[in-house]
């Protein structure tokens, strides 16, 4: 699994359980990918303090040394199982969190951004914005999750992005021992105008299911499964998010892998509502796969680099 050589890991420092989950999972990724470099960063807001206050309270400035020491202590506590040849770097950034993460990811040619999510946090604005605009893949680690990787769920719509996500899931599955199993899930529905065809609801549902099976066969023939067990699942459901959540629970999945559409037009900045809901609701690691550099030019415009 060589695609994740350069990782960017964003730590909060204020919430140790969130950081612990992120660091331990990152250590696992470095072993799987034999990663070359991990950049651990923390973003602090910029404060324009009056000169007389700085003179009166000199301990307020600078904060970099203290924050970097905290970063190092936190990482040292939980990163012991990382790939031994991975270079570890620390950085404290000042500014708006999303902007600084995206800028760093672009400038350091990052392959994978790793973010945390507090338990039952339904307002993960930073995570959503970074995932939406990132020039590379994003891995979201919920507080308290483990590093087990036995079952991977890959929802697909049979597009090129689904194929990319499935290839990444296969690489993940093959990189652990014993290899993980993969479920490829497609949720389909019966179109509202089915009755105009002269078919009953059940008859048209069967047509949709057969169409999904045919598309799955075309998809699976385009990928190298590397001997990994891949099981297709087809679900009739009008609510894709509910369908995915039910499968995650039913199959006790350890990782959800989604393919992100990579268009560079401004409209594509609006992350699909289904993906946004999953970011907010699920409590297992979620990997949003994007081809590296997919939206670098758009990101440059946004950051005015």
VEXNUMAR-579129 format. One record per residue: chain; residue in three letters; x negated, y negated, z negated of N, C-alpha, C, CB in turn. Coordinates in steps of 0.2 Angstrom, whole numbers. Glycine has a CB too. Example, Ala and Ser with C-alpha at 12.3 -4.5 7.8 and 13.67 -1.06 7.14 Angstrom:
MIVO  chain  resn   n.c1   n.c2   n.c3  ca.c1  ca.c2  ca.c3   c.c1   c.c2   c.c3  cb.c1  cb.c2  cb.c3
MIVO      A   ALA    -66     28    -39    -62     22    -39    -66     16    -39    -57     22    -45
MIVO      A   SER    -64     11    -35    -68      5    -36    -64      0    -39    -70      3    -29
***
This chain:
MIVO  chain  resn   n.c1   n.c2   n.c3  ca.c1  ca.c2  ca.c3   c.c1   c.c2   c.c3  cb.c1  cb.c2  cb.c3
MIVO      A   UNK     -4      6      0      0      0      0     -4     -6      0      5      0     -6
MIVO      A   UNK     -6     -8      6    -12    -14      6     -9    -21      8    -16    -12     12
MIVO      A   UNK     -2    -21      8      1    -28     10      0    -33      4      8    -27     13
MIVO      A   UNK      0    -31     -2      0    -36     -7     -7    -36    -11      5    -33    -13
MIVO      A   UNK    -12    -40     -7    -18    -41     -9    -19    -47    -14    -23    -41     -3
MIVO      A   UNK    -15    -52    -13    -15    -58    -16     -9    -60    -20    -17    -64    -12
MIVO      A   UNK     -8    -59    -26     -2    -60    -30     -2    -67    -34     -1    -54    -35
MIVO      A   UNK      3    -70    -34      4    -76    -38     10    -74    -43      7    -82    -34
MIVO      A   UNK      8    -75    -50     12    -73    -55     13    -79    -59      9    -67    -59
MIVO      A   UNK     20    -81    -60     21    -87    -64     24    -85    -71     27    -91    -60
MIVO      A   UNK     20    -88    -76     22    -86    -83     25    -92    -86     16    -84    -87
MIVO      A   UNK     30    -91    -91     33    -96    -95     29    -98   -101     40    -94    -96
MIVO      A   UNK     26    -93   -104     22    -94   -110     27    -95   -116     18   -100   -110
MIVO      A   UNK     33    -98   -116     37   -100   -121     41    -93   -123     42   -105   -120
MIVO      A   UNK     42    -89   -118     46    -83   -120     42    -76   -118     52    -83   -115
MIVO      A   UNK     39    -74   -124     34    -68   -123     37    -62   -120     31    -67   -130
MIVO      A   UNK     43    -60   -122     46    -54   -119     46    -54   -111     52    -52   -122
MIVO      A   UNK     48    -60   -108     48    -61   -101     42    -60    -98     52    -68    -99
MIVO      A   UNK     37    -64   -101     30    -63    -99     27    -56    -99     25    -68   -102
MIVO      A   UNK     29    -53   -104     26    -46   -105     29    -42    -99     28    -43   -112
MIVO      A   UNK     35    -42    -98     38    -38    -92     34    -40    -86     45    -39    -92
MIVO      A   UNK     33    -46    -84     30    -48    -78     23    -46    -78     30    -56    -78
MIVO      A   UNK     19    -46    -83     12    -45    -83     11    -37    -82      9    -47    -90
MIVO      A   UNK     15    -33    -86     15    -26    -86     17    -23    -79     19    -22    -91
MIVO      A   UNK     22    -26    -76     24    -24    -69     19    -26    -64     31    -27    -67
MIVO      A   UNK     16    -32    -65     10    -34    -60      4    -30    -61      8    -41    -62
MIVO      A   UNK      3    -27    -67     -3    -23    -67     -1    -16    -63     -4    -21    -75
MIVO      A   UNK      5    -14    -63      7     -8    -59      6     -9    -52     14     -6    -61
MIVO      A   UNK      8    -15    -50      7    -17    -43      0    -17    -41     11    -24    -41
MIVO      A   UNK     -4    -20    -45    -12    -20    -43    -14    -13    -42    -16    -24    -48
MIVO      A   UNK    -12     -9    -46    -15     -2    -45    -12      1    -39    -13      3    -51
MIVO      A   UNK     -6      0    -37     -3      3    -32     -6      0    -25      5      2    -32
MIVO      A   UNK     -7     -6    -25    -10    -10    -19    -17    -11    -19     -6    -16    -19
MIVO      A   UNK    -20     -9    -25    -28    -11    -25    -29    -18    -24    -32     -6    -21
MIVO      A   UNK    -25    -22    -27    -25    -30    -26    -32    -33    -27    -19    -33    -30
MIVO      A   UNK    -33    -38    -22    -40    -41    -23    -39    -46    -28    -42    -44    -16
MIVO      A   UNK    -34    -50    -28    -34    -56    -33    -27    -57    -36    -36    -63    -29
MIVO      A   UNK    -26    -59    -42    -20    -61    -45    -21    -68    -48    -18    -56    -51
MIVO      A   UNK    -17    -72    -46    -17    -79    -49    -11    -80    -54    -16    -85    -43
MIVO      A   UNK    -13    -81    -60     -8    -82    -66     -8    -89    -67    -10    -78    -72
MIVO      A   UNK     -2    -92    -66     -1    -99    -66      5   -101    -71      1   -102    -60
MIVO      A   UNK      4   -107    -74     10   -110    -78     11   -117    -76      8   -109    -86
MIVO      A   UNK     17   -119    -75     18   -126    -73     21   -130    -78     23   -126    -67
MIVO      A   UNK     18   -136    -80     20   -140    -85     23   -147    -81     15   -142    -90
MIVO      A   UNK     28   -150    -84     30   -156    -81     25   -162    -82     37   -158    -84
MIVO      A   UNK     25   -166    -77     21   -172    -77     24   -177    -82     20   -175    -70
MIVO      A   UNK     20   -180    -86     22   -185    -91     18   -191    -90     22   -183    -98
MIVO      A   UNK     21   -197    -88     17   -203    -88     17   -207    -94     20   -207    -82
MIVO      A   UNK     13   -205    -99     13   -208   -105      9   -215   -105      9   -203   -110
MIVO      A   UNK     12   -220   -109      8   -226   -110      1   -225   -112     12   -231   -114
MIVO      A   UNK     -3   -229   -110    -10   -229   -112    -11   -229   -120    -15   -234   -109
MIVO      A   UNK     -7   -234   -123     -8   -235   -130     -6   -228   -134     -4   -241   -133
MIVO      A   UNK     -1   -225   -132      1   -218   -135     -4   -213   -134      8   -216   -132
MIVO      A   UNK     -7   -213   -128    -13   -208   -127    -18   -210   -132    -15   -208   -120
MIVO      A   UNK    -20   -216   -133    -25   -218   -138    -23   -216   -145    -26   -226   -137
MIVO      A   UNK    -17   -217   -147    -15   -216   -154    -15   -208   -155     -8   -219   -155
MIVO      A   UNK    -12   -204   -150    -12   -197   -151    -16   -194   -145     -4   -195   -150
MIVO      A   UNK    -22   -194   -146    -27   -191   -141    -26   -183   -140    -34   -192   -143
MIVO      A   UNK    -23   -180   -145    -22   -173   -144    -17   -171   -139    -20   -170   -151
MIVO      A   UNK    -13   -176   -137     -8   -175   -132    -11   -173   -125     -3   -180   -131
MIVO      A   UNK    -17   -176   -124    -21   -175   -118    -28   -173   -119    -21   -182   -114
MIVO      A   UNK    -30   -168   -115    -27   -165   -109    -24   -159   -112    -32   -163   -104
MIVO      A   UNK    -19   -156   -108    -16   -150   -110    -19   -144   -107     -8   -150   -109
MIVO      A   UNK    -22   -145   -101    -25   -139    -97    -28   -134   -101    -29   -142    -91
MIVO      A   UNK    -33   -136   -105    -37   -131   -109    -33   -127   -113    -43   -135   -113
MIVO      A   UNK    -28   -130   -117    -24   -126   -121    -20   -121   -118    -20   -131   -126
MIVO      A   UNK    -17   -124   -112    -12   -119   -108    -16   -114   -105     -9   -123   -103
MIVO      A   UNK    -22   -115   -103    -26   -109   -100    -28   -104   -105    -32   -112    -96
MIVO      A   UNK    -29   -107   -111    -31   -102   -116    -25    -98   -118    -33   -106   -122
MIVO      A   UNK    -19   -101   -118    -13    -97   -119    -12    -92   -114     -7   -101   -120
MIVO      A   UNK    -13    -94   -107    -12    -89   -102    -17    -83   -102    -13    -93    -95
MIVO      A   UNK    -23    -85   -104    -28    -79   -104    -26    -74   -110    -35    -82   -106
MIVO      A   UNK    -24    -77   -116    -22    -73   -121    -16    -68   -120    -20    -77   -128
MIVO      A   UNK    -11    -72   -116     -5    -68   -115     -7    -62   -110      0    -73   -112
MIVO      A   UNK    -11    -64   -105    -12    -59   -100    -17    -53   -103    -16    -62    -94
MIVO      A   UNK    -21    -55   -107    -26    -50   -110    -22    -45   -114    -31    -54   -114
MIVO      A   UNK    -16    -47   -117    -12    -43   -121     -9    -38   -118     -8    -47   -125
MIVO      A   UNK     -7    -39   -111     -3    -34   -108     -5    -32   -101      4    -37   -107
MIVO      A   UNK    -11    -34    -99    -13    -32    -92    -19    -27    -92    -16    -39    -89
MIVO      A   UNK    -19    -23    -97    -25    -18    -98    -25    -13    -93    -25    -15   -105
MIVO      A   UNK    -19    -11    -90    -19     -5    -86    -19     -7    -78    -12     -2    -87
MIVO      A   UNK    -21    -14    -77    -22    -16    -70    -28    -13    -66    -23    -24    -70
MIVO      A   UNK    -28    -13    -60    -33    -11    -56    -39    -14    -58    -31    -12    -48
MIVO      A   UNK    -45    -10    -60    -51    -13    -63    -54    -18    -58    -55     -8    -65
MIVO      A   UNK    -54    -18    -51    -57    -22    -47    -54    -28    -45    -59    -18    -41
MIVO      A   UNK    -48    -29    -48    -44    -35    -46    -47    -41    -50    -36    -34    -48
MIVO      A   UNK    -48    -46    -46    -50    -53    -49    -44    -56    -52    -54    -57    -43
MIVO      A   UNK    -45    -59    -58    -40    -62    -61    -42    -70    -62    -39    -59    -68
MIVO      A   UNK    -37    -74    -60    -38    -81    -60    -33    -85    -64    -40    -84    -53
MIVO      A   UNK    -34    -90    -67    -29    -94    -71    -29   -101    -69    -30    -93    -79
MIVO      A   UNK    -23   -104    -69    -22   -111    -67    -16   -114    -70    -21   -111    -59
MIVO      A   UNK    -16   -120    -72    -11   -124    -75     -9   -129    -70    -12   -126    -82
MIVO      A   UNK     -3   -130    -68     -1   -135    -63      3   -140    -66      2   -132    -57
MIVO      A   UNK      3   -146    -64      8   -151    -67     12   -153    -61      4   -157    -69
MIVO      A   UNK     19   -154    -63     23   -156    -57     30   -153    -58     21   -155    -51
MIVO      A   UNK     34   -153    -53     40   -150    -52     39   -142    -51     45   -153    -47
MIVO      A   UNK     42   -138    -55     40   -131    -55     41   -127    -48     45   -127    -60
MIVO      A   UNK     47   -128    -45     48   -125    -38     43   -127    -33     55   -126    -36
MIVO      A   UNK     42   -134    -33     37   -137    -28     30   -134    -29     37   -144    -29
MIVO      A   UNK     28   -134    -35     21   -132    -37     20   -125    -35     19   -133    -44
MIVO      A   UNK     25   -120    -37     24   -113    -35     24   -112    -28     30   -109    -38
MIVO      A   UNK     28   -116    -24     28   -115    -17     22   -118    -14     34   -118    -14
MIVO      A   UNK     19   -123    -16     13   -126    -13      7   -121    -15     12   -133    -17
MIVO      A   UNK      7   -119    -21      2   -114    -22      2   -108    -18      2   -112    -30
MIVO      A   UNK      8   -105    -17      9    -99    -13      6   -100     -6     16    -97    -13
MIVO      A   UNK      7   -106     -3      5   -108      4     -2   -109      4      9   -114      6
MIVO      A   UNK     -5   -113     -1    -12   -114     -1    -17   -108     -2    -14   -120     -6
MIVO      A   UNK    -14   -104     -6    -18    -98     -8    -17    -92     -3    -17    -96    -15
MIVO      A   UNK    -13    -93      2    -11    -87      6     -8    -81      2    -17    -85     10
MIVO      A   UNK     -4    -82     -2     -1    -77     -6      3    -72     -3      3    -80    -12
MIVO      A   UNK      3    -66     -4      7    -60     -1     13    -59     -5      2    -54     -1
MIVO      A   UNK     13    -60    -12     18    -58    -16     19    -63    -22     18    -51    -18
MIVO      A   UNK     24    -66    -23     26    -71    -29     30    -66    -34     30    -77    -27
MIVO      A   UNK     27    -66    -40     31    -63    -45     34    -68    -50     26    -58    -49
MIVO      A   UNK     40    -67    -51     44    -72    -56     48    -67    -61     49    -76    -52
MIVO      A   UNK     49    -71    -67     53    -67    -72     60    -70    -72     50    -68    -79
MIVO      A   UNK     64    -66    -76     71    -68    -77     73    -66    -84     76    -64    -72
MIVO      A   UNK     76    -71    -88     78    -69    -95     84    -65    -95     79    -76    -99
MIVO      A   UNK     85    -60   -100     90    -56   -100     97    -60   -100     90    -51   -106
MIVO      A   UNK    101    -57    -96    108    -60    -95    108    -68    -94    112    -59   -102
MIVO      A   UNK    103    -69    -90    102    -76    -88    106    -77    -81     95    -79    -87
MIVO      A   UNK    111    -81    -81    115    -81    -75    114    -88    -71    123    -81    -76
MIVO      A   UNK    109    -92    -74    107    -98    -71    100    -99    -69    109   -104    -76
MIVO      A   UNK     98    -94    -65     91    -94    -64     89    -98    -57     89    -86    -62
MIVO      A   UNK     90   -105    -59     89   -109    -53     82   -109    -50     91   -116    -55
MIVO      A   UNK     77   -109    -54     70   -109    -51     69   -103    -47     65   -109    -57
MIVO      A   UNK     71    -97    -50     70    -91    -46     74    -91    -40     72    -85    -51
MIVO      A   UNK     80    -93    -40     84    -93    -33     80    -98    -28     91    -96    -35
MIVO      A   UNK     78   -104    -30     75   -109    -26     68   -106    -23     74   -115    -29
MIVO      A   UNK     64   -103    -27     58   -100    -25     59    -95    -20     53    -98    -31
MIVO      A   UNK     64    -90    -22     65    -85    -17     68    -87    -10     71    -80    -20
MIVO      A   UNK     72    -92    -10     75    -95     -4     70    -98      0     80   -100     -6
MIVO      A   UNK     65   -101     -3     60   -105      1     53   -102      2     59   -112     -1
MIVO      A   UNK     52    -97     -1     45    -94     -2     43    -92      5     45    -88     -6
MIVO      A   UNK     36    -93      7     33    -91     13     31    -83     13     27    -95     15
MIVO      A   UNK     33    -80      8     31    -73      7     36    -69      3     24    -72      4
MIVO      A   UNK     35    -63      2     40    -59     -2     40    -61    -10     38    -51     -2
MIVO      A   UNK     45    -60    -13     46    -62    -20     49    -56    -24     51    -68    -21
MIVO      A   UNK     45    -55    -30     47    -49    -34     50    -52    -41     41    -44    -36
MIVO      A   UNK     56    -51    -43     59    -54    -49     60    -48    -54     66    -56    -47
MIVO      A   UNK     57    -50    -60     56    -45    -65     60    -47    -71     49    -44    -67
MIVO      A   UNK     66    -44    -73     70    -46    -79     66    -44    -85     77    -42    -78
MIVO      A   UNK     68    -48    -90     65    -47    -97     67    -40    -99     68    -52   -102
MIVO      A   UNK     62    -36   -102     63    -30   -105     64    -24   -101     70    -30   -109
MIVO      A   UNK     63    -25    -94     63    -19    -90     56    -15    -90     64    -22    -82
MIVO      A   UNK     56     -9    -89     50     -5    -89     47     -5    -82     52      2    -91
MIVO      A   UNK     42     -1    -82     38      0    -75     39      6    -72     30     -1    -77
MIVO      A   UNK     44     10    -74     45     17    -71     47     16    -64     51     21    -75
MIVO      A   UNK     45     20    -59     47     19    -52     49     26    -50     42     16    -48
MIVO      A   UNK     55     29    -51     57     35    -48     62     35    -43     59     39    -54
MIVO      A   UNK     66     30    -43     72     29    -39     72     22    -36     79     31    -42
MIVO      A   UNK     72     21    -29     72     15    -26     79     14    -22     66     13    -22
MIVO      A   UNK     82      9    -22     88      7    -18     87      2    -13     94      6    -22
MIVO      A   UNK     88      3     -7     87     -1     -1     94     -2      3     82      1      4
MIVO      A   UNK     98     -8      1    104     -9      5    102    -11     12    108    -15      1
MIVO      A   UNK    105     -9     17    103    -11     24    109    -13     28    100     -5     27
MIVO      A   UNK    108    -17     33    113    -19     38    111    -17     45    115    -26     38
MIVO      A   UNK    105    -13     45    102    -10     51     99    -15     55    108     -7     55
MIVO      A   UNK     98    -21     53     94    -26     56     86    -25     56     96    -33     54
MIVO      A   UNK     82    -29     59     75    -29     59     73    -30     52     72    -34     64
MIVO      A   UNK     76    -34     48     74    -36     41     76    -30     37     78    -42     39
MIVO      A   UNK     81    -26     38     82    -20     34     76    -15     36     89    -17     36
MIVO      A   UNK     74    -14     42     69    -10     43     62    -12     40     67    -10     51
MIVO      A   UNK     61    -18     39     55    -21     36     55    -19     28     54    -28     37
MIVO      A   UNK     61    -20     26     62    -18     19     61    -11     17     69    -21     16
MIVO      A   UNK     64     -7     22     63      1     21     56      3     21     67      4     26
MIVO      A   UNK     52      0     26     45      1     26     41      0     20     42     -2     32
MIVO      A   UNK     43     -6     17     40     -8     10     42     -3      5     42    -15      9
MIVO      A   UNK     48     -1      5     51      3      0     47     10      0     58      4      0
MIVO      A   UNK     46     12      6     42     19      7     35     18      5     42     20     15
MIVO      A   UNK     32     12      6     25     11      3     25     11     -4     22      4      6
MIVO      A   UNK     30      8     -7     30      8    -15     31     16    -17     36      4    -17
MIVO      A   UNK     36     19    -14     37     26    -16     31     31    -15     43     29    -12
MIVO      A   UNK     28     30    -10     22     34     -9     16     32    -13     20     33     -2
MIVO      A   UNK     16     26    -16     10     24    -20     10     26    -28     10     16    -20
MIVO      A   UNK     16     29    -30     17     32    -36     17     40    -36     23     29    -40
MIVO      A   UNK     15     42    -42     15     50    -43     19     52    -49      7     52    -43
MIVO      A   UNK     24     56    -48     26     59    -41     29     53    -37     31     65    -42
MIVO      A   UNK     30     54    -31     33     49    -26     40     48    -28     32     51    -19
MIVO      A   UNK     42     42    -28     49     40    -29     53     42    -24     49     32    -30
MIVO      A   UNK     60     42    -25     65     44    -20     68     37    -18     70     49    -23
MIVO      A   UNK     71     37    -12     74     31     -9     81     33     -7     70     29     -3
MIVO      A   UNK     85     28     -9     92     28     -6     93     23     -2     97     28    -12
MIVO      A   UNK     95     24      4     97     19      9    104     18      9     94     20     16
MIVO      A   UNK    107     12      7    114     11      6    117      6     11    115      9     -1
MIVO      A   UNK    122      8     14    126      4     19    133      3     17    125      6     26
MIVO      A   UNK    135     -3     15    142     -4     13    146     -7     20    143     -9      8
MIVO      A   UNK    151     -4     21    155     -6     27    163     -7     25    155      0     32
MIVO      A   UNK    166    -10     29    173    -12     28    177    -11     34    174    -19     25
MIVO      A   UNK    184    -11     33    188    -10     39    190    -17     41    195     -6     37
MIVO      A   UNK    189    -19     47    191    -26     50    199    -27     49    189    -27     57
MIVO      A   UNK    200    -33     48    207    -35     46    212    -33     52    208    -43     45
MIVO      A   UNK    209    -34     58    214    -32     64    214    -25     66    211    -37     70
MIVO      A   UNK    212    -20     62    211    -13     64    218    -11     67    210     -9     58
MIVO      A   UNK    224    -13     65    230    -11     67    232    -12     74    236    -14     62
MIVO      A   UNK    228    -17     77    229    -19     84    226    -14     89    226    -26     85
MIVO      A   UNK    222     -9     86    220     -4     90    224      2     90    213     -2     87
MIVO      A   UNK    229      2     86    234      8     86    232     13     81    235     11     93
MIVO      A   UNK    226     12     78    224     16     73    226     15     66    216     16     73
MIVO      A   UNK    227     20     62    228     19     55    222     16     51    231     25     51
MIVO      A   UNK    223     14     45    218     11     41    213     17     40    220      9     34
MIVO      A   UNK    215     23     38    210     28     37    207     30     43    214     34     34
MIVO      A   UNK    210     30     49    207     32     55    201     27     57    212     32     61
MIVO      A   UNK    203     21     56    198     16     58    192     16     52    201      9     58
MIVO      A   UNK    193     18     46    188     18     41    183     24     43    191     20     34
MIVO      A   UNK    186     29     46    182     35     48    178     33     54    186     41     50
MIVO      A   UNK    180     29     59    176     26     64    171     22     62    181     22     69
MIVO      A   UNK    172     17     57    167     13     54    161     17     51    170      8     49
MIVO      A   UNK    163     23     47    159     27     44    154     31     49    162     32     39
MIVO      A   UNK    157     33     54    153     36     60    148     32     63    158     39     65
MIVO      A   UNK    151     25     64    146     20     67    140     19     63    150     14     68
MIVO      A   UNK    141     19     56    136     18     51    131     23     51    139     17     44
MIVO      A   UNK    134     30     52    129     35     52    125     35     58    133     42     52
MIVO      A   UNK    128     33     64    124     33     70    118     27     70    128     31     76
MIVO      A   UNK    120     22     67    115     16     66    110     18     61    119     10     64
MIVO      A   UNK    111     22     56    106     25     51    101     29     55    110     28     45
MIVO      A   UNK    104     34     59     99     38     62     95     34     67    103     43     67
MIVO      A   UNK     97     29     70     93     25     74     87     22     70     97     20     78
MIVO      A   UNK     89     19     64     85     16     59     79     21     57     89     13     54
MIVO      A   UNK     81     26     54     77     31     51     72     34     56     80     37     48
MIVO      A   UNK     74     34     63     69     36     68     64     31     70     73     38     74
MIVO      A   UNK     65     25     68     60     20     69     55     19     64     63     13     70
MIVO      A   UNK     55     23     58     51     22     52     47     28     51     54     19     46
MIVO      A   UNK     41     28     48     37     33     46     39     34     38     30     33     47
MIVO      A   UNK     43     40     37     45     40     30     39     43     25     51     45     29
MIVO      A   UNK     34     45     28     28     48     24     29     53     20     25     42     21
MIVO      A   UNK     34     57     22     36     63     17     40     61     11     30     66     15
MIVO      A   UNK     42     55     11     46     53      5     54     55      6     46     45      4
MIVO      A   UNK     57     57      1     64     59      1     68     53      2     66     63     -5
MIVO      A   UNK     72     52      8     76     47      9     83     49     10     74     43     16
MIVO      A   UNK     88     47      6     95     49      6     99     43      8     97     51     -1
MIVO      A   UNK    103     44     14    108     39     16    114     39     11    110     39     23
MIVO      A   UNK    117     33     10    123     32      6    128     27     10    122     30     -1
MIVO      A   UNK    134     29     11    138     25     15    144     24     10    141     28     22
MIVO      A   UNK    146     17      9    151     16      5    156     11      8    149     13     -2
MIVO      A   UNK    163     13      8    168      9     10    170      4      4    174     13     12
MIVO      A   UNK    169     -2      5    170     -7      0    170    -14      3    164     -7     -6
MIVO      A   UNK    174    -18      1    175    -25      4    170    -30      0    182    -28      4
MIVO      A   UNK    167    -28     -5    163    -32    -10    156    -29    -10    166    -33    -17
MIVO      A   UNK    151    -31     -6    145    -28     -5    141    -28    -12    141    -32      0
MIVO      A   UNK    141    -34    -15    138    -35    -22    140    -29    -27    139    -42    -25
MIVO      A   UNK    147    -29    -28    149    -24    -32    147    -17    -30    157    -24    -32
MIVO      A   UNK    147    -15    -24    145     -9    -21    138     -7    -23    146     -9    -14
MIVO      A   UNK    133    -12    -22    126    -11    -24    125    -11    -31    122    -18    -21
MIVO      A   UNK    129    -15    -35    128    -14    -43    131     -7    -45    132    -20    -46
MIVO      A   UNK    136     -5    -42    139      2    -44    134      7    -42    145      3    -40
MIVO      A   UNK    130      7    -37    125     12    -35    119     11    -39    123     11    -27
MIVO      A   UNK    117      5    -41    111      5    -45    113      8    -52    110     -3    -47
MIVO      A   UNK    119      7    -55    120     11    -61    121     18    -60    127      8    -64
MIVO      A   UNK    125     20    -55    126     27    -54    120     31    -53    131     28    -48
MIVO      A   UNK    115     28    -49    109     32    -47    103     31    -52    107     31    -40
MIVO      A   UNK    104     26    -57     99     24    -62     93     22    -58     97     30    -66
MIVO      A   UNK     94     17    -53     88     15    -49     84     11    -53     91     11    -43
MIVO      A   UNK     77     11    -51     72      7    -55     70      1    -51     66     12    -56
MIVO      A   UNK     72      1    -44     69     -5    -40     74     -6    -35     62     -4    -38
MIVO      A   UNK     76    -12    -34     81    -14    -28     76    -18    -23     87    -19    -30
MIVO      A   UNK     76    -16    -17     72    -19    -11     77    -22     -6     67    -14     -8
MIVO      A   UNK     77    -28     -5     81    -31      0     77    -35      6     85    -37     -3
MIVO      A   UNK     79    -35     12     76    -38     17     79    -45     18     77    -34     24
MIVO      A   UNK     74    -50     18     77    -57     19     76    -59     26     72    -62     14
MIVO      A   UNK     81    -62     28     81    -65     35     76    -70     36     88    -67     37
MIVO      A   UNK     72    -71     41     66    -75     41     67    -81     46     61    -71     43
MIVO      A   UNK     73    -83     48     73    -88     53     70    -95     50     80    -90     55
MIVO      A   UNK     68    -99     54     64   -105     51     69   -111     52     58   -106     54
MIVO      A   UNK     75   -111     54     79   -116     55     82   -118     48     85   -115     59
MIVO      A   UNK     83   -125     47     85   -127     40     91   -123     37     87   -134     41
MIVO      A   UNK     96   -121     41    102   -118     39    100   -111     35    107   -116     44
MIVO      A   UNK     94   -108     37     92   -102     34     89   -103     27     87    -99     38
MIVO      A   UNK     89   -110     25     86   -111     18     92   -109     13     85   -118     17
MIVO      A   UNK     98   -108     15    103   -106     10    103    -99     10    110   -109     13
MIVO      A   UNK    100    -97      4    100    -89      3    106    -86      3     96    -88     -4
MIVO      A   UNK    107    -81      6    114    -77      7    117    -77      0    113    -71     10
MIVO      A   UNK    123    -78     -1    127    -78     -7    127    -71    -10    134    -80     -6
MIVO      A   UNK    126    -66     -6    126    -59     -9    119    -58    -13    127    -54     -4
MIVO      A   UNK    114    -61    -10    107    -60    -13    107    -64    -19    102    -62     -8
MIVO      A   UNK    110    -70    -19    110    -75    -25    113    -72    -31    113    -82    -23
MIVO      A   UNK    119    -69    -29    123    -65    -35    119    -60    -38    130    -63    -32
MIVO      A   UNK    115    -56    -33    111    -50    -36    106    -53    -40    109    -46    -30
MIVO      A   UNK    102    -58    -38     97    -61    -42    100    -63    -49     94    -68    -39
MIVO      A   UNK    106    -65    -50    109    -67    -56    111    -62    -60    114    -72    -55
MIVO      A   UNK    113    -56    -57    117    -51    -61    113    -45    -62    123    -49    -57
MIVO      A   UNK    109    -43    -58    106    -36    -59    100    -37    -65    103    -33    -53
MIVO      A   UNK     99    -31    -68     94    -31    -74     89    -26    -72     98    -29    -80
MIVO      A   UNK     87    -25    -66     81    -21    -64     77    -25    -59     83    -14    -61
MIVO      A   UNK     71    -23    -58     66    -27    -54     69    -27    -47     59    -24    -53
MIVO      A   UNK     69    -33    -43     72    -34    -37     66    -37    -32     78    -39    -37
MIVO      A   UNK     65    -34    -27     60    -36    -22     63    -39    -16     55    -30    -20
MIVO      A   UNK     63    -45    -15     65    -48     -8     60    -49     -3     68    -55    -10
MIVO      A   UNK     60    -45      2     55    -44      7     55    -49     12     55    -37      9
MIVO      A   UNK     50    -53     13     50    -57     19     43    -56     22     51    -65     16
MIVO      A   UNK     43    -57     29     37    -57     33     33    -63     31     38    -56     40
MIVO      A   UNK     26    -61     29     22    -67     27     21    -72     32     15    -64     25
MIVO      A   UNK     22    -79     30     21    -84     34     27    -86     38     16    -83     39
MIVO      A   UNK     33    -82     37     39    -83     41     41    -90     41     45    -79     38
MIVO      A   UNK     41    -94     36     43   -101     36     38   -106     33     50   -101     31
MIVO      A   UNK     32   -105     35     27   -109     33     28   -116     36     20   -106     35
MIVO      A   UNK     29   -117     42     30   -123     45     36   -127     42     31   -123     53
MIVO      A   UNK     41   -124     40     47   -127     37     45   -129     30     53   -122     37
MIVO      A   UNK     41   -125     26     39   -126     20     34   -132     20     35   -120     17
MIVO      A   UNK     30   -133     25     26   -139     25     30   -145     26     21   -138     31
MIVO      A   UNK     35   -145     29     39   -151     30     43   -152     23     45   -150     36
MIVO      A   UNK     45   -147     20     48   -148     14     44   -151      8     51   -142     11
MIVO      A   UNK     37   -149      8     33   -151      3     29   -157      6     28   -146      2
MIVO      A   UNK     30   -159     12     26   -165     15     19   -164     14     29   -171     12
MIVO      A   UNK     16   -158     16      9   -157     16      6   -159     22      8   -149     15
***
